[in-house]
Amino acid sequence: MSGHLEIGRLGENEAATYLEKIGYCIVAKNWRFKNLEIDIIAEDKDVLAFVEVKTRHSFALADADFFVDWKKQKRLIIAAEAYLHYRGYKGEIRFDIVAVTLDKGVHIELIKDAFWT
């Protein structure tokens, strides 16, 4: 596995552990629809959260939400719609971003309701 893929998987695992620690219930990891992927799908109380994980060595150059541009948002929304249809889910949803920084240890930042459709 290449370096950036290993870093991404490490970040996703750290994010899932963090989310569970603060009360989220992980429903799926790396859920795929055609060529699209949702890193983490989790329940946060009565809300289904679609979570994009961004892992970097340092976020000094930009915030995590900067890395989820409108193209990536559109892809996540399409995948989320497919998941909702597939599961027949009718409740409240949101899109979160978890920024994982691997600089001098692991630092995690959660951005709830990072964007909307």
Secondary structure as GFF3:
##gff-version 3
##sequence-region A 1 117
A	DSSP	alpha_helix	3	21	.	.	.	ID=ss1
A	DSSP	beta_strand	25	33	.	.	.	ID=ss2
A	DSSP	beta_strand	36	44	.	.	.	ID=ss3
A	DSSP	beta_strand	47	56	.	.	.	ID=ss4
A	DSSP	three_ten_helix	64	67	.	.	.	ID=ss5
A	DSSP	alpha_helix	70	87	.	.	.	ID=ss6
A	DSSP	beta_strand	92	101	.	.	.	ID=ss7
A	DSSP	beta_strand	107	115	.	.	.	ID=ss8
###
